[in-house]
């Protein structure tokens, strides 16, 4: 997966990359386009600060390939 805007095949919305700032259980605070938001990391449970995650609708979908902050 490359960094950039990816379109959701289900709803057509855009998934955006977000940099993990902190992790708390199965939630993380990520920075997406200059804004902080909480996302669920159930699909990426080993996420840690510095990782770049692809996020959509409050859920981290995957770690962007080759990125380990």
N, C-alpha and C positions, 0 to 999 in steps of 0.2 A: 504494500500500500504506500502510495506517495503522499506527501504532505500537501494539503489543499482542500478545496471544497469537494465533497463527495455527496451525491444525491442518493437518498433512501429509495430503494426499489419498491417499497411498500406504499409510502405516502408522498414521495416526491420532494420532501423537505431536504434540507442540507445538513449533513453531518460535518462538524468542525473539529479541528485539532485543538486540544486543550493541554496546557502544561500543568502537571500535578504540583500543587504547592504544599499540601498536607494530606495525610491519610488518617481516617478515624474508623476503624472496623471495616465495614464494607461500603464506606462512603469516602469520597475524596473531594477536596476543594481544588478546582482547576481554574486556570485563567484562560478564557476564551475571548479572543478579540478585545483584550484589555479589561474584561469584566470577570469577576470571580463568581463561580457558581458551584453548588454541591451536585455531585453526580454519584450514582450507584456504580460500584466497581465489581459487582457480582461476576461479570464476564471476564474481568481482569483482576482477580483477587490478589495477585502478587505485585500490583502497581505500587510504586513508591515515588516520593518527591523527586522531581526532575524528569519523570517519564512524560512522553507526549502521547496522549490518548485520543482516539477518534471518538467524539461524543455526539449523541443525538437524543433529544427528548429526555434529558436528565440521566442518561445511561452512558457509561463508557463502553464502547463496543469492542475495541481492540487497542493494543499498543501499536503505534506505528512502527513498522519494520525497521530493525536496526537501531532504534532509539532507546537508549538507556541513560538519558539525561546526563 
